[in-house]
Amino acid sequence: MKKLLNTLYITRPECYLHKERETVVIKQGDNKLGQFPMLALQNILCFGQVSVSPGLMAACLESGVGLSFFTEFGKFQAQVMGMPKGNVLLRRTQYRWADDEEKSVSVARLMIAAKVGNCRAVLMREQRNHGASDALAHAAEKMAALLENIRHARNVPQLMGLEGEAASVYFGVFNSLLRSHGFDFSGRVRRPPGDPVNALLSFAYVLLASECASALAGVGLDPYVGFLHQDRPGRKSLALDLMEELRAPLADRFVLTLINRGQMKLDDFVTEASGAVRLKDDARKTFLTAHQERKKESLKHPYLEESIELGLLPHAQALLLARHLRGDMQYYTPFAVR
């Protein structure tokens, strides 16, 4: 199994990154802020006005270090990618499957079933830890019924409709999971996020999508050609497919932990003139530090039956998907929380 390396988050404005021997050097003006060995890095994520030297870009491509750029608010902008990895025959198989509705649905159905099951597990966990709730129990029953319908879905539009219905049920009771005073959630709002909870969820999803895209490219798959999400210029459809099953265990539970443990406060957010709510700079650093630490936590993968870090889950699932497409596995095995 691949070794979990560090992710370097650059959040200070006007920073300049360059390569010095086998290290990454970070400077702000004439001040040297840090220096890190490339061998210890898996990804470099740059937020806001950050510049990177061509030499460092080339080194990242050669060594397989992911290099991505985001706005200061966390919106994905671009990713530096080199020559595709893996066997071209694997990608040709992926493209054929994407054009075959029956094969696409056979994979997408499992991903969505795992997503709904994992969301339901979040609700059930809350009931086990904090006592029974009629609203949560009712939502869990609805999601269990939707799981049966998902297993019998025959096309992508039907799957998308069932996924949307399950998301509505799940986020309809999400506010009941919040235990920190002042944090309220009335529904999922994406662009722009209109409250602190949505701001945290959106930021966590952006990071997860980037990790899924890197994992898929790392095993030789094309992150832009998916089975559930339709092709659209600039959209990493397969990365969005893969992250569906990982949203609840890797993003939602992380956000809930930050809020319920008091690591995030209401004064950590600012509301823009447009109504968009975003994290302040110091709070974003707190978020990213906690995110990196959580990725180091381990669990026993239910299919691989070995202990892996949470940060390697996207890689493990991308690897299983590649094996399925190559014909090494009869079925793709999504990640499902037990």
ZADO-1210 file (C-alpha; in nm, 4 decimals, padded with zeros to 6 digits):
<atoms>
<atom x="00.0000" y="00.0000" z="00.0000" code="MET" pos="1"/>
<atom x="00.1146" y="00.3528" z="-00.0759" code="LYS" pos="2"/>
<atom x="00.2766" y="00.5478" z="00.2090" code="LYS" pos="3"/>
<atom x="00.0935" y="00.8540" z="00.3389" code="LEU" pos="4"/>
<atom x="00.3044" y="01.1662" z="00.2920" code="LEU" pos="5"/>
<atom x="00.2477" y="01.5252" z="00.4006" code="ASN" pos="6"/>
<atom x="00.0381" y="01.7923" z="00.2330" code="THR" pos="7"/>
<atom x="00.1899" y="02.1401" z="00.2293" code="LEU" pos="8"/>
<atom x="-00.0705" y="02.4180" z="00.2554" code="TYR" pos="9"/>
<atom x="00.0398" y="02.7670" z="00.1459" code="ILE" pos="10"/>
<atom x="-00.2067" y="03.0256" z="00.2786" code="THR" pos="11"/>
<atom x="00.0034" y="03.3404" z="00.3246" code="ARG" pos="12"/>
<atom x="-00.0416" y="03.5957" z="00.0466" code="PRO" pos="13"/>
<atom x="00.2424" y="03.6944" z="-00.1875" code="GLU" pos="14"/>
<atom x="00.4443" y="03.3786" z="-00.1168" code="CYS" pos="15"/>
<atom x="00.6956" y="03.2451" z="-00.3683" code="TYR" pos="16"/>
<atom x="00.7913" y="02.8776" z="-00.3873" code="LEU" pos="17"/>
<atom x="01.1005" y="02.7473" z="-00.5595" code="HIS" pos="18"/>
<atom x="01.3211" y="02.4406" z="-00.5698" code="LYS" pos="19"/>
<atom x="01.6577" y="02.4291" z="-00.3942" code="GLU" pos="20"/>
<atom x="01.8364" y="02.0988" z="-00.4449" code="ARG" pos="21"/>
<atom x="01.5749" y="01.8392" z="-00.3386" code="GLU" pos="22"/>
<atom x="01.3700" y="02.0740" z="-00.1227" code="THR" pos="23"/>
<atom x="01.0839" y="02.3212" z="-00.1532" code="VAL" pos="24"/>
<atom x="01.1687" y="02.6702" z="-00.0279" code="VAL" pos="25"/>
<atom x="00.8929" y="02.9144" z="00.0720" code="ILE" pos="26"/>
<atom x="00.9674" y="03.2865" z="00.0688" code="LYS" pos="27"/>
<atom x="00.7628" y="03.5984" z="00.1304" code="GLN" pos="28"/>
<atom x="00.9544" y="03.8912" z="-00.0069" code="GLY" pos="29"/>
<atom x="01.3083" y="03.8563" z="00.1241" code="ASP" pos="30"/>
<atom x="01.1996" y="03.6440" z="00.4209" code="ASN" pos="31"/>
<atom x="01.2460" y="03.2680" z="00.4099" code="LYS" pos="32"/>
<atom x="00.9436" y="03.1086" z="00.5770" code="LEU" pos="33"/>
<atom x="01.0311" y="02.7425" z="00.5475" code="GLY" pos="34"/>
<atom x="01.2080" y="02.4638" z="00.3635" code="GLN" pos="35"/>
<atom x="01.0770" y="02.1087" z="00.3204" code="PHE" pos="36"/>
<atom x="01.2195" y="01.7935" z="00.1558" code="PRO" pos="37"/>
<atom x="01.0239" y="01.6922" z="-00.1544" code="MET" pos="38"/>
<atom x="01.0515" y="01.3256" z="-00.0610" code="LEU" pos="39"/>
<atom x="00.8197" y="01.3924" z="00.2352" code="ALA" pos="40"/>
<atom x="00.5490" y="01.5661" z="00.0297" code="LEU" pos="41"/>
<atom x="00.2456" y="01.4229" z="-00.1439" code="GLN" pos="42"/>
<atom x="00.0650" y="01.7470" z="-00.2357" code="ASN" pos="43"/>
<atom x="00.1220" y="02.1230" z="-00.2357" code="ILE" pos="44"/>
<atom x="-00.1975" y="02.3287" z="-00.2146" code="LEU" pos="45"/>
<atom x="-00.1653" y="02.7022" z="-00.2806" code="CYS" pos="46"/>
<atom x="-00.4360" y="02.9459" z="-00.1659" code="PHE" pos="47"/>
<atom x="-00.4607" y="03.3021" z="-00.2957" code="GLY" pos="48"/>
<atom x="-00.1772" y="03.4918" z="-00.4612" code="GLN" pos="49"/>
<atom x="00.0995" y="03.2323" z="-00.4498" code="VAL" pos="50"/>
<atom x="00.3719" y="03.2033" z="-00.7146" code="SER" pos="51"/>
<atom x="00.5624" y="02.8858" z="-00.8026" code="VAL" pos="52"/>
<atom x="00.8831" y="02.8707" z="-01.0057" code="SER" pos="53"/>
<atom x="00.8876" y="02.6692" z="-01.3318" code="PRO" pos="54"/>
<atom x="01.1713" y="02.4631" z="-01.1865" code="GLY" pos="55"/>
<atom x="00.9602" y="02.3569" z="-00.8892" code="LEU" pos="56"/>
<atom x="00.6640" y="02.2798" z="-01.1166" code="MET" pos="57"/>
<atom x="00.8851" y="02.0497" z="-01.3235" code="ALA" pos="58"/>
<atom x="01.0227" y="01.8839" z="-01.0102" code="ALA" pos="59"/>
<atom x="00.6709" y="01.8222" z="-00.8803" code="CYS" pos="60"/>
<atom x="00.5736" y="01.6578" z="-01.2084" code="LEU" pos="61"/>
<atom x="00.8832" y="01.4370" z="-01.2090" code="GLU" pos="62"/>
<atom x="00.8458" y="01.3269" z="-00.8469" code="SER" pos="63"/>
<atom x="00.4671" y="01.2856" z="-00.8492" code="GLY" pos="64"/>
<atom x="00.3938" y="01.5660" z="-00.6012" code="VAL" pos="65"/>
<atom x="00.0489" y="01.7145" z="-00.6663" code="GLY" pos="66"/>
<atom x="00.0446" y="02.0920" z="-00.7157" code="LEU" pos="67"/>
<atom x="-00.2939" y="02.2671" z="-00.7010" code="SER" pos="68"/>
<atom x="-00.4102" y="02.6277" z="-00.6884" code="PHE" pos="69"/>
<atom x="-00.7172" y="02.7672" z="-00.5124" code="PHE" pos="70"/>
<atom x="-00.8603" y="03.1128" z="-00.4555" code="THR" pos="71"/>
<atom x="-00.8108" y="03.2609" z="-00.1093" code="GLU" pos="72"/>
<atom x="-01.1681" y="03.1459" z="-00.0359" code="PHE" pos="73"/>
<atom x="-01.0888" y="02.7821" z="-00.1221" code="GLY" pos="74"/>
<atom x="-01.2387" y="02.7567" z="-00.4723" code="LYS" pos="75"/>
<atom x="-01.0388" y="02.5241" z="-00.6959" code="PHE" pos="76"/>
<atom x="-00.8647" y="02.6972" z="-00.9876" code="GLN" pos="77"/>
<atom x="-00.6047" y="02.4719" z="-01.1465" code="ALA" pos="78"/>
<atom x="-00.3816" y="02.1702" z="-01.1029" code="GLN" pos="79"/>
<atom x="-00.0409" y="02.1087" z="-01.2559" code="VAL" pos="80"/>
<atom x="-00.0350" y="01.7654" z="-01.4168" code="MET" pos="81"/>
<atom x="00.2321" y="01.5849" z="-01.6145" code="GLY" pos="82"/>
<atom x="00.2176" y="01.2924" z="-01.8513" code="MET" pos="83"/>
<atom x="-00.0621" y="01.0459" z="-01.7678" code="PRO" pos="84"/>
<atom x="00.0473" y="00.7487" z="-01.5613" code="LYS" pos="85"/>
<atom x="-00.0508" y="00.3873" z="-01.6085" code="GLY" pos="86"/>
<atom x="-00.1411" y="00.1740" z="-01.9029" code="ASN" pos="87"/>
<atom x="-00.3266" y="00.3451" z="-02.1875" code="VAL" pos="88"/>
<atom x="-00.5376" y="00.0278" z="-02.2181" code="LEU" pos="89"/>
<atom x="-00.6841" y="00.1011" z="-01.8732" code="LEU" pos="90"/>
<atom x="-00.7944" y="00.4485" z="-01.9811" code="ARG" pos="91"/>
<atom x="-00.9375" y="00.3143" z="-02.3068" code="ARG" pos="92"/>
<atom x="-01.1427" y="00.0687" z="-02.1002" code="THR" pos="93"/>
<atom x="-01.2563" y="00.3550" z="-01.8771" code="GLN" pos="94"/>
<atom x="-01.3745" y="00.5555" z="-02.1792" code="TYR" pos="95"/>
<atom x="-01.5642" y="00.2583" z="-02.3231" code="ARG" pos="96"/>
<atom x="-01.7339" y="00.1970" z="-01.9894" code="TRP" pos="97"/>
<atom x="-01.8282" y="00.5629" z="-01.9597" code="ALA" pos="98"/>
<atom x="-02.0047" y="00.5372" z="-02.2984" code="ASP" pos="99"/>
<atom x="-02.1869" y="00.2167" z="-02.1968" code="ASP" pos="100"/>
<atom x="-02.4830" y="00.2999" z="-01.9714" code="GLU" pos="101"/>
<atom x="-02.5138" y="-00.0530" z="-01.8339" code="GLU" pos="102"/>
<atom x="-02.1485" y="-00.0631" z="-01.7278" code="LYS" pos="103"/>
<atom x="-02.1570" y="00.2954" z="-01.5994" code="SER" pos="104"/>
<atom x="-02.4604" y="00.2238" z="-01.3840" code="VAL" pos="105"/>
<atom x="-02.3030" y="-00.0947" z="-01.2469" code="SER" pos="106"/>
<atom x="-02.0260" y="00.1173" z="-01.0908" code="VAL" pos="107"/>
<atom x="-02.2243" y="00.4327" z="-01.0121" code="ALA" pos="108"/>
<atom x="-02.4944" y="00.2307" z="-00.8348" code="ARG" pos="109"/>
<atom x="-02.2390" y="00.0931" z="-00.5881" code="LEU" pos="110"/>
<atom x="-02.0854" y="00.4357" z="-00.5254" code="MET" pos="111"/>
<atom x="-02.4214" y="00.5960" z="-00.4536" code="ILE" pos="112"/>
<atom x="-02.5358" y="00.3045" z="-00.2376" code="ALA" pos="113"/>
<atom x="-02.2172" y="00.3454" z="-00.0318" code="ALA" pos="114"/>
<atom x="-02.2730" y="00.7209" z="-00.0078" code="LYS" pos="115"/>
<atom x="-02.6271" y="00.6828" z="00.1234" code="VAL" pos="116"/>
<atom x="-02.5213" y="00.4019" z="00.3575" code="GLY" pos="117"/>
<atom x="-02.2353" y="00.6113" z="00.4951" code="ASN" pos="118"/>
<atom x="-02.4613" y="00.9136" z="00.5469" code="CYS" pos="119"/>
<atom x="-02.7080" y="00.6912" z="00.7275" code="ARG" pos="120"/>
<atom x="-02.4208" y="00.5617" z="00.9442" code="ALA" pos="121"/>
<atom x="-02.3495" y="00.9214" z="01.0543" code="VAL" pos="122"/>
<atom x="-02.7089" y="00.9511" z="01.1750" code="LEU" pos="123"/>
<atom x="-02.7018" y="00.6140" z="01.3485" code="MET" pos="124"/>
<atom x="-02.3727" y="00.7011" z="01.5183" code="ARG" pos="125"/>
<atom x="-02.5333" y="01.0152" z="01.6590" code="GLU" pos="126"/>
<atom x="-02.8190" y="00.8103" z="01.8010" code="GLN" pos="127"/>
<atom x="-02.5809" y="00.5611" z="01.9626" code="ARG" pos="128"/>
<atom x="-02.3679" y="00.8328" z="02.1187" code="ASN" pos="129"/>
<atom x="-02.6338" y="01.0838" z="02.2245" code="HIS" pos="130"/>
<atom x="-02.9596" y="00.8939" z="02.2588" code="GLY" pos="131"/>
<atom x="-03.2603" y="00.8250" z="02.0400" code="ALA" pos="132"/>
<atom x="-03.4159" y="01.0964" z="01.8274" code="SER" pos="133"/>
<atom x="-03.7420" y="01.0549" z="01.6397" code="ASP" pos="134"/>
<atom x="-03.6263" y="01.2829" z="01.3588" code="ALA" pos="135"/>
<atom x="-03.2984" y="01.0973" z="01.3110" code="LEU" pos="136"/>
<atom x="-03.4658" y="00.7573" z="01.3356" code="ALA" pos="137"/>
<atom x="-03.7244" y="00.8579" z="01.0745" code="HIS" pos="138"/>
<atom x="-03.4526" y="00.9902" z="00.8441" code="ALA" pos="139"/>
<atom x="-03.2523" y="00.6696" z="00.8841" code="ALA" pos="140"/>
<atom x="-03.5597" y="00.4624" z="00.7922" code="GLU" pos="141"/>
<atom x="-03.6169" y="00.6726" z="00.4791" code="LYS" pos="142"/>
<atom x="-03.2568" y="00.6303" z="00.3740" code="MET" pos="143"/>
<atom x="-03.2751" y="00.2553" z="00.4276" code="ALA" pos="144"/>
<atom x="-03.5763" y="00.2433" z="00.1953" code="ALA" pos="145"/>
<atom x="-03.3931" y="00.4551" z="-00.0631" code="LEU" pos="146"/>
<atom x="-03.1000" y="00.2133" z="-00.0489" code="LEU" pos="147"/>
<atom x="-03.3284" y="-00.0636" z="-00.1724" code="GLU" pos="148"/>
<atom x="-03.4419" y="00.1549" z="-00.4632" code="ASN" pos="149"/>
<atom x="-03.0819" y="00.2438" z="-00.5481" code="ILE" pos="150"/>
<atom x="-02.9881" y="-00.1218" z="-00.5725" code="ARG" pos="151"/>
<atom x="-03.2501" y="-00.1652" z="-00.8456" code="HIS" pos="152"/>
<atom x="-03.1782" y="00.1575" z="-01.0385" code="ALA" pos="153"/>
<atom x="-03.1272" y="00.0919" z="-01.4086" code="ARG" pos="154"/>
<atom x="-02.9982" y="00.4238" z="-01.5426" code="ASN" pos="155"/>
<atom x="-02.7968" y="00.7273" z="-01.4364" code="VAL" pos="156"/>
<atom x="-03.0879" y="00.9789" z="-01.4237" code="PRO" pos="157"/>
<atom x="-03.2755" y="00.7454" z="-01.1899" code="GLN" pos="158"/>
<atom x="-02.9674" y="00.7130" z="-00.9707" code="LEU" pos="159"/>
<atom x="-02.9185" y="01.0897" z="-00.9604" code="MET" pos="160"/>
<atom x="-03.2798" y="01.1374" z="-00.8574" code="GLY" pos="161"/>
<atom x="-03.2515" y="00.8865" z="-00.5732" code="LEU" pos="162"/>
<atom x="-02.9208" y="01.0389" z="-00.4611" code="GLU" pos="163"/>
<atom x="-03.0801" y="01.3827" z="-00.4536" code="GLY" pos="164"/>
<atom x="-03.3710" y="01.2533" z="-00.2484" code="GLU" pos="165"/>
<atom x="-03.1362" y="01.0872" z="00.0005" code="ALA" pos="166"/>
<atom x="-02.9274" y="01.4057" z="00.0290" code="ALA" pos="167"/>
<atom x="-03.2437" y="01.6049" z="00.1019" code="SER" pos="168"/>
<atom x="-03.3357" y="01.3657" z="00.3840" code="VAL" pos="169"/>
<atom x="-02.9818" y="01.3644" z="00.5248" code="TYR" pos="170"/>
<atom x="-02.9255" y="01.7387" z="00.5232" code="PHE" pos="171"/>
<atom x="-03.2807" y="01.7879" z="00.6473" code="GLY" pos="172"/>
<atom x="-03.1708" y="01.6543" z="00.9880" code="VAL" pos="173"/>
<atom x="-02.8053" y="01.7618" z="00.9749" code="PHE" pos="174"/>
<atom x="-02.8755" y="02.0495" z="01.2125" code="ASN" pos="175"/>
<atom x="-02.9602" y="01.7932" z="01.4811" code="SER" pos="176"/>
<atom x="-02.5978" y="01.6746" z="01.4698" code="LEU" pos="177"/>
<atom x="-02.4603" y="02.0175" z="01.5665" code="LEU" pos="178"/>
<atom x="-02.3925" y="02.0577" z="01.9397" code="ARG" pos="179"/>
<atom x="-02.2144" y="02.3914" z="01.9519" code="SER" pos="180"/>
<atom x="-02.4288" y="02.6934" z="02.0373" code="HIS" pos="181"/>
<atom x="-02.4867" y="02.9373" z="01.7537" code="GLY" pos="182"/>
<atom x="-02.4153" y="02.7030" z="01.4632" code="PHE" pos="183"/>
<atom x="-02.7353" y="02.6544" z="01.2652" code="ASP" pos="184"/>
<atom x="-02.7890" y="02.4675" z="00.9410" code="PHE" pos="185"/>
<atom x="-03.1094" y="02.5024" z="00.7417" code="SER" pos="186"/>
<atom x="-02.9988" y="02.3269" z="00.4231" code="GLY" pos="187"/>
<atom x="-02.7104" y="02.2703" z="00.1844" code="ARG" pos="188"/>
<atom x="-02.6139" y="02.5901" z="00.0001" code="VAL" pos="189"/>
<atom x="-02.3163" y="02.5573" z="-00.2328" code="ARG" pos="190"/>
<atom x="-02.2472" y="02.8731" z="-00.4344" code="ARG" pos="191"/>
<atom x="-02.1908" y="03.0757" z="-00.2353" code="PRO" pos="192"/>
<atom x="-02.2135" y="02.9167" z="00.1107" code="PRO" pos="193"/>
<atom x="-02.4464" y="03.1344" z="00.3165" code="GLY" pos="194"/>
<atom x="-02.3588" y="03.0203" z="00.6683" code="ASP" pos="195"/>
<atom x="-02.0562" y="02.8868" z="00.8612" code="PRO" pos="196"/>
<atom x="-02.1592" y="02.5197" z="00.8388" code="VAL" pos="197"/>
<atom x="-02.1982" y="02.5339" z="00.4617" code="ASN" pos="198"/>
<atom x="-01.8661" y="02.7194" z="00.4364" code="ALA" pos="199"/>
<atom x="-01.6907" y="02.4384" z="00.6252" code="LEU" pos="200"/>
<atom x="-01.8606" y="02.1649" z="00.4232" code="LEU" pos="201"/>
<atom x="-01.7722" y="02.3322" z="00.0932" code="SER" pos="202"/>
<atom x="-01.4080" y="02.3746" z="00.1942" code="PHE" pos="203"/>
<atom x="-01.3836" y="02.0108" z="00.3056" code="ALA" pos="204"/>
<atom x="-01.5424" y="01.8921" z="-00.0205" code="TYR" pos="205"/>
<atom x="-01.2984" y="02.0976" z="-00.2303" code="VAL" pos="206"/>
<atom x="-01.0020" y="01.9361" z="-00.0550" code="LEU" pos="207"/>
<atom x="-01.1545" y="01.5885" z="-00.0881" code="LEU" pos="208"/>
<atom x="-01.2206" y="01.6364" z="-00.4604" code="ALA" pos="209"/>
<atom x="-00.8588" y="01.7378" z="-00.5130" code="SER" pos="210"/>
<atom x="-00.7359" y="01.4297" z="-00.3255" code="GLU" pos="211"/>
<atom x="-00.9646" y="01.2008" z="-00.5250" code="CYS" pos="212"/>
<atom x="-00.8428" y="01.3490" z="-00.8539" code="ALA" pos="213"/>
<atom x="-00.4799" y="01.2955" z="-00.7525" code="SER" pos="214"/>
<atom x="-00.5515" y="00.9389" z="-00.6425" code="ALA" pos="215"/>
<atom x="-00.7228" y="00.8508" z="-00.9709" code="LEU" pos="216"/>
<atom x="-00.4446" y="01.0017" z="-01.1803" code="ALA" pos="217"/>
<atom x="-00.1942" y="00.8151" z="-00.9651" code="GLY" pos="218"/>
<atom x="-00.3381" y="00.4749" z="-01.0610" code="VAL" pos="219"/>
<atom x="-00.3647" y="00.5647" z="-01.4300" code="GLY" pos="220"/>
<atom x="-00.7314" y="00.6664" z="-01.4580" code="LEU" pos="221"/>
<atom x="-00.8614" y="00.9870" z="-01.6156" code="ASP" pos="222"/>
<atom x="-01.0205" y="01.2023" z="-01.3415" code="PRO" pos="223"/>
<atom x="-01.2300" y="01.3890" z="-01.6022" code="TYR" pos="224"/>
<atom x="-01.4307" y="01.0940" z="-01.7394" code="VAL" pos="225"/>
<atom x="-01.6879" y="00.9618" z="-01.4953" code="GLY" pos="226"/>
<atom x="-01.9711" y="00.7111" z="-01.4747" code="PHE" pos="227"/>
<atom x="-02.2242" y="00.9094" z="-01.2704" code="LEU" pos="228"/>
<atom x="-02.1390" y="01.2747" z="-01.3292" code="HIS" pos="229"/>
<atom x="-02.1695" y="01.3675" z="-01.6943" code="GLN" pos="230"/>
<atom x="-01.8848" y="01.5087" z="-01.9018" code="ASP" pos="231"/>
<atom x="-01.8419" y="01.8834" z="-01.8780" code="ARG" pos="232"/>
<atom x="-01.5387" y="02.0926" z="-01.9799" code="PRO" pos="233"/>
<atom x="-01.3124" y="02.1407" z="-01.6797" code="GLY" pos="234"/>
<atom x="-01.5109" y="01.9111" z="-01.4484" code="ARG" pos="235"/>
<atom x="-01.3313" y="01.6142" z="-01.2933" code="LYS" pos="236"/>
<atom x="-01.6313" y="01.3871" z="-01.3221" code="SER" pos="237"/>
<atom x="-01.4681" y="01.0638" z="-01.2044" code="LEU" pos="238"/>
<atom x="-01.3182" y="01.2430" z="-00.9033" code="ALA" pos="239"/>
<atom x="-01.6683" y="01.3645" z="-00.8154" code="LEU" pos="240"/>
<atom x="-01.7961" y="01.0083" z="-00.8577" code="ASP" pos="241"/>
<atom x="-01.5328" y="00.8676" z="-00.6250" code="LEU" pos="242"/>
<atom x="-01.5767" y="01.1304" z="-00.3561" code="MET" pos="243"/>
<atom x="-01.9496" y="01.0539" z="-00.3207" code="GLU" pos="244"/>
<atom x="-01.8839" y="00.7494" z="-00.1054" code="GLU" pos="245"/>
<atom x="-01.6189" y="00.9372" z="00.0950" code="LEU" pos="246"/>
<atom x="-01.8103" y="01.2582" z="00.1714" code="ARG" pos="247"/>
<atom x="-01.9707" y="01.1420" z="00.4953" code="ALA" pos="248"/>
<atom x="-01.6764" y="00.9605" z="00.6582" code="PRO" pos="249"/>
<atom x="-01.4001" y="01.2009" z="00.5494" code="LEU" pos="250"/>
<atom x="-01.5668" y="01.5425" z="00.5151" code="ALA" pos="251"/>
<atom x="-01.8997" y="01.5542" z="00.7031" code="ASP" pos="252"/>
<atom x="-01.7740" y="01.3845" z="01.0182" code="ARG" pos="253"/>
<atom x="-01.4629" y="01.6024" z="01.0151" code="PHE" pos="254"/>
<atom x="-01.6717" y="01.9199" z="00.9981" code="VAL" pos="255"/>
<atom x="-01.8996" y="01.7973" z="01.2752" code="LEU" pos="256"/>
<atom x="-01.5970" y="01.7237" z="01.4933" code="THR" pos="257"/>
<atom x="-01.4522" y="02.0723" z="01.4389" code="LEU" pos="258"/>
<atom x="-01.7802" y="02.2353" z="01.5379" code="ILE" pos="259"/>
<atom x="-01.8837" y="02.0098" z="01.8231" code="ASN" pos="260"/>
<atom x="-01.5401" y="02.0145" z="01.9865" code="ARG" pos="261"/>
<atom x="-01.5304" y="02.3921" z="01.9732" code="GLY" pos="262"/>
<atom x="-01.2344" y="02.4077" z="01.7347" code="GLN" pos="263"/>
<atom x="-01.4390" y="02.6412" z="01.5157" code="MET" pos="264"/>
<atom x="-01.6133" y="02.9494" z="01.6588" code="LYS" pos="265"/>
<atom x="-01.8686" y="03.1797" z="01.5013" code="LEU" pos="266"/>
<atom x="-01.6187" y="03.4646" z="01.5046" code="ASP" pos="267"/>
<atom x="-01.3885" y="03.2553" z="01.2822" code="ASP" pos="268"/>
<atom x="-01.6061" y="03.3519" z="00.9857" code="PHE" pos="269"/>
<atom x="-01.6643" y="03.6662" z="00.7861" code="VAL" pos="270"/>
<atom x="-01.9577" y="03.7535" z="00.5612" code="THR" pos="271"/>
<atom x="-01.8727" y="03.9171" z="00.2281" code="GLU" pos="272"/>
<atom x="-02.0831" y="04.1894" z="00.0645" code="ALA" pos="273"/>
<atom x="-02.2175" y="03.9218" z="-00.1725" code="SER" pos="274"/>
<atom x="-02.3527" y="03.7243" z="00.1244" code="GLY" pos="275"/>
<atom x="-02.0889" y="03.4539" z="00.0965" code="ALA" pos="276"/>
<atom x="-01.9529" y="03.3279" z="00.4280" code="VAL" pos="277"/>
<atom x="-01.5871" y="03.2281" z="00.4461" code="ARG" pos="278"/>
<atom x="-01.3236" y="03.1367" z="00.7022" code="LEU" pos="279"/>
<atom x="-01.0862" y="03.4026" z="00.8285" code="LYS" pos="280"/>
<atom x="-00.7184" y="03.3442" z="00.7558" code="ASP" pos="281"/>
<atom x="-00.6239" y="03.2171" z="01.1036" code="ASP" pos="282"/>
<atom x="-00.9283" y="02.9898" z="01.1169" code="ALA" pos="283"/>
<atom x="-00.8428" y="02.8461" z="00.7765" code="ARG" pos="284"/>
<atom x="-00.4994" y="02.7532" z="00.9094" code="LYS" pos="285"/>
<atom x="-00.6656" y="02.5851" z="01.2077" code="THR" pos="286"/>
<atom x="-00.8915" y="02.3940" z="00.9691" code="PHE" pos="287"/>
<atom x="-00.6020" y="02.2792" z="00.7481" code="LEU" pos="288"/>
<atom x="-00.3868" y="02.1756" z="01.0449" code="THR" pos="289"/>
<atom x="-00.6706" y="01.9654" z="01.1880" code="ALA" pos="290"/>
<atom x="-00.7397" y="01.8243" z="00.8416" code="HIS" pos="291"/>
<atom x="-00.3798" y="01.7076" z="00.8037" code="GLN" pos="292"/>
<atom x="-00.3802" y="01.5497" z="01.1502" code="GLU" pos="293"/>
<atom x="-00.7045" y="01.3644" z="01.0813" code="ARG" pos="294"/>
<atom x="-00.5579" y="01.2168" z="00.7635" code="LYS" pos="295"/>
<atom x="-00.2970" y="01.0428" z="00.9804" code="LYS" pos="296"/>
<atom x="-00.5617" y="00.8512" z="01.1769" code="GLU" pos="297"/>
<atom x="-00.5834" y="00.4826" z="01.0913" code="SER" pos="298"/>
<atom x="-00.8645" y="00.2388" z="01.0286" code="LEU" pos="299"/>
<atom x="-00.8940" y="-00.1171" z="00.9081" code="LYS" pos="300"/>
<atom x="-01.0151" y="-00.1153" z="00.5496" code="HIS" pos="301"/>
<atom x="-01.3238" y="-00.3413" z="00.5321" code="PRO" pos="302"/>
<atom x="-01.2208" y="-00.4977" z="00.1981" code="TYR" pos="303"/>
<atom x="-00.8414" y="-00.4836" z="00.1966" code="LEU" pos="304"/>
<atom x="-00.8438" y="-00.5962" z="00.5616" code="GLU" pos="305"/>
<atom x="-00.5328" y="-00.3970" z="00.6455" code="GLU" pos="306"/>
<atom x="-00.4776" y="-00.0862" z="00.8523" code="SER" pos="307"/>
<atom x="-00.4420" y="00.2305" z="00.6454" code="ILE" pos="308"/>
<atom x="-00.4434" y="00.6026" z="00.7189" code="GLU" pos="309"/>
<atom x="-00.7598" y="00.7970" z="00.6399" code="LEU" pos="310"/>
<atom x="-00.5586" y="01.0072" z="00.3967" code="GLY" pos="311"/>
<atom x="-00.4982" y="00.6980" z="00.1829" code="LEU" pos="312"/>
<atom x="-00.8655" y="00.6060" z="00.1457" code="LEU" pos="313"/>
<atom x="-00.9026" y="00.7883" z="-00.1904" code="PRO" pos="314"/>
<atom x="-00.5945" y="00.6036" z="-00.3187" code="HIS" pos="315"/>
<atom x="-00.7234" y="00.2667" z="-00.1941" code="ALA" pos="316"/>
<atom x="-01.0607" y="00.3158" z="-00.3639" code="GLN" pos="317"/>
<atom x="-00.9006" y="00.4407" z="-00.6868" code="ALA" pos="318"/>
<atom x="-00.6843" y="00.1286" z="-00.6862" code="LEU" pos="319"/>
<atom x="-00.9879" y="-00.0977" z="-00.6403" code="LEU" pos="320"/>
<atom x="-01.1699" y="00.0818" z="-00.9229" code="LEU" pos="321"/>
<atom x="-00.8717" y="00.0360" z="-01.1551" code="ALA" pos="322"/>
<atom x="-00.8565" y="-00.3354" z="-01.0676" code="ARG" pos="323"/>
<atom x="-01.2260" y="-00.3722" z="-01.1474" code="HIS" pos="324"/>
<atom x="-01.1915" y="-00.2009" z="-01.4855" code="LEU" pos="325"/>
<atom x="-00.8923" y="-00.4210" z="-01.5708" code="ARG" pos="326"/>
<atom x="-01.1008" y="-00.7286" z="-01.4947" code="GLY" pos="327"/>
<atom x="-00.9033" y="-00.8318" z="-01.1849" code="ASP" pos="328"/>
<atom x="-01.2149" y="-00.7971" z="-00.9683" code="MET" pos="329"/>
<atom x="-01.5694" y="-00.8924" z="-01.0658" code="GLN" pos="330"/>
<atom x="-01.7209" y="-00.5974" z="-00.8785" code="TYR" pos="331"/>
<atom x="-01.6007" y="-00.2607" z="-00.7588" code="TYR" pos="332"/>
<atom x="-01.6056" y="-00.2534" z="-00.3795" code="THR" pos="333"/>
<atom x="-01.6931" y="00.0945" z="-00.2486" code="PRO" pos="334"/>
<atom x="-01.5907" y="00.2094" z="00.0978" code="PHE" pos="335"/>
<atom x="-01.8725" y="00.1458" z="00.3431" code="ALA" pos="336"/>
<atom x="-01.8617" y="00.2349" z="00.7116" code="VAL" pos="337"/>
<atom x="-01.9366" y="-00.0605" z="00.9355" code="ARG" pos="338"/>
</atoms>
